[in-house]
């Protein structure tokens, strides 16, 4: 199965015993908004996992590792097991695109990094579910806890040292909004700009106005001309997962600089570029 499932597929499989549905809604401006939205109405059978409490490690005081550090594999495996997710389950993640469409792809990437291949993103998220007139629930019905055994892929992740000394031919893809890439605005981090040599491919351009992913042909056009090993980053390693998934749709692998811009600027003196690049 590919990285995406649609609303009709989920409607038909909603009660499959092997399905585990995860609500990933979150707001960087209001960290409680996702949980509140879940309690106000979620797709029946879903469990809620919080970006900062469940899917990332705590931010360090010196900000090394970025605003949303990669979690410890064993700690994340414990969280997943407590949520009823085991190695045999097919996980479907959803959020609320287009504005909040980065969090389900992040869980998709995170589970695959842990060695779990049976994971998909609900294309269009809860936005598409509601548009189809399908029901919501206000009653959490979590599955029983189980065991999740991680088999992580450390080679899928790079750090600042790799980025600073990346091999010739490596293509660094910045997934943030163009004005952040150019250094004209920076709402979240203390320094504006981008890593020298990076090209900009805004993550939201992977999505249709409806919040669904654009077809493979459109994704190929977005990444046309980018050859060699691809390393993707964003502000803190979350929205970059959208581009990783988009690249998966066209059969191009990519590694993730998980610390991303917020990690890069945590060390004074690292080079910063501004403008179009």
Buried (B, 14 or more C-beta within 10 A) or exposed (E): EEBBBBBEBBBEBBEEEEBBBBBBBBBBEEEEBBBEBBEEEBBBBBBBBBBBEBBBBEBEEEBBBBBBBBBEBEEBBBBBBBBBBBBEBBBBBBBBBBEBBBBBBBBBBBBBBBBBEBBBBBBBBBBBBBEEEBEEEEEEEEBEBBEBEBEBEEEBBBBBEBBEEBEEEBBBBBBBBBEBBBBEEBEBBEBBBBBEBBBBBBBBBBBBEBBBBBEBEBBBEBBEEBEEBBBBBBBBBBBBBBBBBBBBBBEBEBBBBBBBBBBBBBEEEBEBBEEEB
